Amino acid sequence: MKTQYDDIIHLPHHVSKTRPQMSMLDRAAQFSPFAALTGYEDAIQETGRLTDTKVEIGEEVREELDRKQQYLQDIIADRPEITITYFVPDERKAGGSYTSHTGSLKRIDYYERVFVLTDGTKIPLDEIADIEWE
């Protein structure tokens, strides 16, 4: 049985005398997948990441927090251990998350408007949602 390629099928493979032969790694790279939309997957994940909205605190809750803050100011020399729940704004998109942190109160800085704990953590007074201690 004769085919149309019988005249060239058994010829030796051509090797160029002027161009260097490509390595197997470079040849394989020609056929590797191509990511046309770099960063697209990261953008999709960022969009899908959930954030909470900050809940506006009512007047009664604000007064209760002020009373707790005043009491803590009175006993600050005892370094009371407190748990503060506060809102942390998200750096990349609207919203954020509520976080609780436990530590000993070092001082209340009214100039910077922060609670300063002994471990160096600073919690903004305006972001506090709840304060608890034993």
Contacts in CASP RR format, 6 or more apart in sequence:
PFRMAT RR
TARGET T0000
AUTHOR 0000-0000-0000
METHOD contacts of the structure
MODEL  1
MKTQYDDIIHLPHHVSKTRPQMSMLDRAAQFSPFAALTGYEDAIQETGRL
TDTKVEIGEEVREELDRKQQYLQDIIADRPEITITYFVPDERKAGGSYTS
HTGSLKRIDYYERVFVLTDGTKIPLDEIADIEWE
15 21 0 8 1.000
46 92 0 8 1.000
46 93 0 8 1.000
49 93 0 8 1.000
51 90 0 8 1.000
51 93 0 8 1.000
51 94 0 8 1.000
51 95 0 8 1.000
51 96 0 8 1.000
51 97 0 8 1.000
52 87 0 8 1.000
52 95 0 8 1.000
52 96 0 8 1.000
52 97 0 8 1.000
52 98 0 8 1.000
53 94 0 8 1.000
53 95 0 8 1.000
53 96 0 8 1.000
54 87 0 8 1.000
54 89 0 8 1.000
54 95 0 8 1.000
54 96 0 8 1.000
54 127 0 8 1.000
55 87 0 8 1.000
55 129 0 8 1.000
57 65 0 8 1.000
57 129 0 8 1.000
65 128 0 8 1.000
65 130 0 8 1.000
65 131 0 8 1.000
68 131 0 8 1.000
69 108 0 8 1.000
69 125 0 8 1.000
69 131 0 8 1.000
72 80 0 8 1.000
72 82 0 8 1.000
72 105 0 8 1.000
72 108 0 8 1.000
72 131 0 8 1.000
72 133 0 8 1.000
73 108 0 8 1.000
76 105 0 8 1.000
76 106 0 8 1.000
76 107 0 8 1.000
76 108 0 8 1.000
79 104 0 8 1.000
79 105 0 8 1.000
79 106 0 8 1.000
79 118 0 8 1.000
80 104 0 8 1.000
80 105 0 8 1.000
80 133 0 8 1.000
81 102 0 8 1.000
81 103 0 8 1.000
81 104 0 8 1.000
81 105 0 8 1.000
81 133 0 8 1.000
81 134 0 8 1.000
82 102 0 8 1.000
82 103 0 8 1.000
82 104 0 8 1.000
82 105 0 8 1.000
82 131 0 8 1.000
82 132 0 8 1.000
82 133 0 8 1.000
83 100 0 8 1.000
83 101 0 8 1.000
83 102 0 8 1.000
83 103 0 8 1.000
83 131 0 8 1.000
83 132 0 8 1.000
83 133 0 8 1.000
84 100 0 8 1.000
84 101 0 8 1.000
84 102 0 8 1.000
84 115 0 8 1.000
84 123 0 8 1.000
84 128 0 8 1.000
84 130 0 8 1.000
84 131 0 8 1.000
84 132 0 8 1.000
85 98 0 8 1.000
85 99 0 8 1.000
85 100 0 8 1.000
85 128 0 8 1.000
85 129 0 8 1.000
85 130 0 8 1.000
85 131 0 8 1.000
85 132 0 8 1.000
86 98 0 8 1.000
86 99 0 8 1.000
86 100 0 8 1.000
86 101 0 8 1.000
86 123 0 8 1.000
86 124 0 8 1.000
86 127 0 8 1.000
86 128 0 8 1.000
86 129 0 8 1.000
87 96 0 8 1.000
87 97 0 8 1.000
87 98 0 8 1.000
87 99 0 8 1.000
87 127 0 8 1.000
87 129 0 8 1.000
88 96 0 8 1.000
88 97 0 8 1.000
88 98 0 8 1.000
88 99 0 8 1.000
88 127 0 8 1.000
89 95 0 8 1.000
89 96 0 8 1.000
89 127 0 8 1.000
90 96 0 8 1.000
90 97 0 8 1.000
98 129 0 8 1.000
101 117 0 8 1.000
101 121 0 8 1.000
101 123 0 8 1.000
103 117 0 8 1.000
103 118 0 8 1.000
103 119 0 8 1.000
103 121 0 8 1.000
104 117 0 8 1.000
104 118 0 8 1.000
104 119 0 8 1.000
105 115 0 8 1.000
105 116 0 8 1.000
105 117 0 8 1.000
105 118 0 8 1.000
106 116 0 8 1.000
106 117 0 8 1.000
106 118 0 8 1.000
106 120 0 8 1.000
107 116 0 8 1.000
108 114 0 8 1.000
108 115 0 8 1.000
108 116 0 8 1.000
108 125 0 8 1.000
109 115 0 8 1.000
109 116 0 8 1.000
109 122 0 8 1.000
112 122 0 8 1.000
113 124 0 8 1.000
113 125 0 8 1.000
113 126 0 8 1.000
114 122 0 8 1.000
114 123 0 8 1.000
114 124 0 8 1.000
114 125 0 8 1.000
115 122 0 8 1.000
115 123 0 8 1.000
115 125 0 8 1.000
115 128 0 8 1.000
116 122 0 8 1.000
117 123 0 8 1.000
END
